[in-house]
């Protein structure tokens, strides 16, 4: 279950009258023998609930109203937001306001907004610019081409590509005609991509000339090439290639988009979950999910127009899709895109384009801290104002290490799942000081063709079970400790591996680390560490275990160590513990 927490600016005392319900001085309803009525409309329900789960507002309010009817008293603790009447934590933030028009797609919502800057995207490698007017012109042209090819509402379109300024063009063109965009990691094998194609049944694929071989042998799937500099005529004779994106963008779109009616509730994207604890599942996100995500960024304090963002995270991931393909366009910012990550390429882009904001994943921050002296000697990062980390946990030690090296930069940590549209973020200075705090995001429609998984993750009232171990402090802040499925069960104790990993990373001779449960017939499981030593280090297993033992309770001790060249991780920086567990147990 997830909760929304409030910030210091919206925190005010909740007042309960004998016959009326008021929150923050606003009259939201009148008590009668039927419960809370008259002013308990949809807007006010959302103010009470502060949640955006699918169907949550109506069904979740019902037990609250019943409690009010029985007690005629609805007391919410002004400090934590907790209500003893129904055991709910209530948001002290105003909810994200959504457009009243139900027939609205994410592309139309974003493109209809005024933009504060001229340039939408910049290719960091080539310097190629794409203005907002060019972006929407190209989207219209590609959408018209898709319609002419017979692409209709509900069709699934696959894109396999590294980051590029044309990735968003394809996504918005697809979504604007009511079709569904699904993505795949370019590093996936032919077998993995073939499985995704078999699951989702796409009717068209966009990819590059370099990656087209990964689609060979995949039935009769038509392919569009994304490359700019190719001999299109020669390639048309190869396989299932039907055209190029360049040709599609040349189409005259003056007649407007030919498309079916698209509603906010319609599916916009099919994105794979990270699969860190089990098989990946296809997460269905609606246009409403993406609109709410965009609107929350628009309403936030840190995502203002006239900012320049660096995009290093993959656009095929929910982080990239939710932030760089959609939400930031709604704000009207300029986005500099890196097609592949390199720490000095990143810093060069910050310096060259005077970037102000840097959304990243934790491994990038680790590199920025460890190589800080070299980075600052080569690059001018004085324009950088804010860093937002997401995709995986960011330890307190890493945050403090970053602030020590880059004291003028504000650092915030985000929290979200693919199932929540990458919508959680820390947005106030007070909250950014509460390590790991975050706002409730928008919740998915469900898993594609997987009703059992959907029912086990979303309850009947729309609450998302995140699978996280959390606690709530007296101020109503939610702290995520670790993943429930990843907790190590040592005797009667539960050991969070993230805590031990954060500790290991403070060792000067350790470059990276991961902690997994190792099976034992006597104690159940005990913590085992995989460690990447820094170059030239001769750190021993015993030294590592002694280092941890001095700083933790006995049941948390590392009892087994193995050295490894690289910790396997997802593209968002999450440790692939299941791969390490398989590696460790294969040697038993």
Secondary structure as GFF3:
##gff-version 3
##sequence-region A 1 588
A	DSSP	beta_strand	15	16	.	.	.	ID=ss1
A	DSSP	beta_strand	20	23	.	.	.	ID=ss2
A	DSSP	beta_strand	26	32	.	.	.	ID=ss3
A	DSSP	beta_strand	35	37	.	.	.	ID=ss4
A	DSSP	alpha_helix	42	49	.	.	.	ID=ss5
A	DSSP	alpha_helix	56	71	.	.	.	ID=ss6
A	DSSP	beta_strand	82	83	.	.	.	ID=ss7
A	DSSP	beta_strand	88	89	.	.	.	ID=ss8
A	DSSP	alpha_helix	106	111	.	.	.	ID=ss9
A	DSSP	beta_strand	119	123	.	.	.	ID=ss10
A	DSSP	beta_strand	129	131	.	.	.	ID=ss11
A	DSSP	alpha_helix	132	148	.	.	.	ID=ss12
A	DSSP	beta_strand	156	160	.	.	.	ID=ss13
A	DSSP	alpha_helix	167	176	.	.	.	ID=ss14
A	DSSP	beta_strand	180	184	.	.	.	ID=ss15
A	DSSP	alpha_helix	190	200	.	.	.	ID=ss16
A	DSSP	beta_strand	204	207	.	.	.	ID=ss17
A	DSSP	three_ten_helix	212	215	.	.	.	ID=ss18
A	DSSP	beta_strand	222	225	.	.	.	ID=ss19
A	DSSP	alpha_helix	232	235	.	.	.	ID=ss20
A	DSSP	beta_strand	241	244	.	.	.	ID=ss21
A	DSSP	alpha_helix	245	249	.	.	.	ID=ss22
A	DSSP	beta_strand	267	272	.	.	.	ID=ss23
A	DSSP	beta_strand	282	286	.	.	.	ID=ss24
A	DSSP	alpha_helix	287	299	.	.	.	ID=ss25
A	DSSP	beta_strand	308	311	.	.	.	ID=ss26
A	DSSP	alpha_helix	318	320	.	.	.	ID=ss27
A	DSSP	pi_helix	321	327	.	.	.	ID=ss28
A	DSSP	alpha_helix	328	331	.	.	.	ID=ss29
A	DSSP	beta_strand	334	337	.	.	.	ID=ss30
A	DSSP	alpha_helix	343	353	.	.	.	ID=ss31
A	DSSP	beta_strand	357	360	.	.	.	ID=ss32
A	DSSP	alpha_helix	362	370	.	.	.	ID=ss33
A	DSSP	alpha_helix	372	378	.	.	.	ID=ss34
A	DSSP	beta_strand	386	389	.	.	.	ID=ss35
A	DSSP	alpha_helix	396	405	.	.	.	ID=ss36
A	DSSP	beta_strand	410	413	.	.	.	ID=ss37
A	DSSP	three_ten_helix	418	420	.	.	.	ID=ss38
A	DSSP	alpha_helix	429	432	.	.	.	ID=ss39
A	DSSP	beta_strand	446	447	.	.	.	ID=ss40
A	DSSP	alpha_helix	451	457	.	.	.	ID=ss41
A	DSSP	beta_strand	468	472	.	.	.	ID=ss42
A	DSSP	beta_strand	478	483	.	.	.	ID=ss43
A	DSSP	three_ten_helix	484	486	.	.	.	ID=ss44
A	DSSP	beta_strand	488	490	.	.	.	ID=ss45
A	DSSP	beta_strand	493	495	.	.	.	ID=ss46
A	DSSP	alpha_helix	497	504	.	.	.	ID=ss47
A	DSSP	beta_strand	510	520	.	.	.	ID=ss48
A	DSSP	beta_strand	524	533	.	.	.	ID=ss49
A	DSSP	alpha_helix	541	549	.	.	.	ID=ss50
A	DSSP	three_ten_helix	554	556	.	.	.	ID=ss51
A	DSSP	beta_strand	558	563	.	.	.	ID=ss52
A	DSSP	alpha_helix	577	585	.	.	.	ID=ss53
###
